[in-house]
Amino acid sequence: MSKVAHLTQITGAVSELTAASLLMTQLGYEVSKPLVDECYDLLARDPVNGDYHRIQVKTLRVRADRDNALVVYARKGNGTAYTEDEVDYIIGVDGNHAYMFECTGLTEYWSTETSAKTRWLRLATTTLEAVI
C-alpha cells in the first residue's frame, strides 16, 4: 500500500515551488533548497548585489471576516516565531501570487491590500497580474 502525503505537506510544497518560481521569474534570483531541514525553506541570491537571503515560505490567507485582511501565520512547528537570526524574509503565497516582506520576529503578519502595496513586495505571474 502506498503512503499519500498529507494535504498540508502538499500545500506547503506547492507554496515553496510557487515562491521559488516567482523569485526566479520576477526578480531574477537564483534559488536553492536546503538538502537537510533548516529554519528557512529557500536560499535566494540577489542578482544585483550577490547577497544571499534565507526565506521562509508560508500560506497567505485572506480573512473575509476581517475586511479581506491579508494574514501570514509565521510560526515554527513548536509555535514560536521565526527570528531575524534564522530568517531574512517571509513569503506568503496565495495561489499564483505572493507577498514578500522582512522577518521581524512576529508570529503573525497582517496587512490590508492597500497597505501591502507599500509595505510588502508583491510577486505575481504576468498573466495573473493582468486578471487581478
Secondary structure, 3 states (H helix, E strand, C coil): CCCCCCHHHHHHHHHHHHHHHHHHHHHCCEEECCCCCCCCCEEEECCCCCCEEEEEEEEEEEEHHHCCEEEEECECCCCCECCCCCCCEEEEEECCEEEEEECCCCCEEEECHHHHHHHCEEEECHHHHHHC
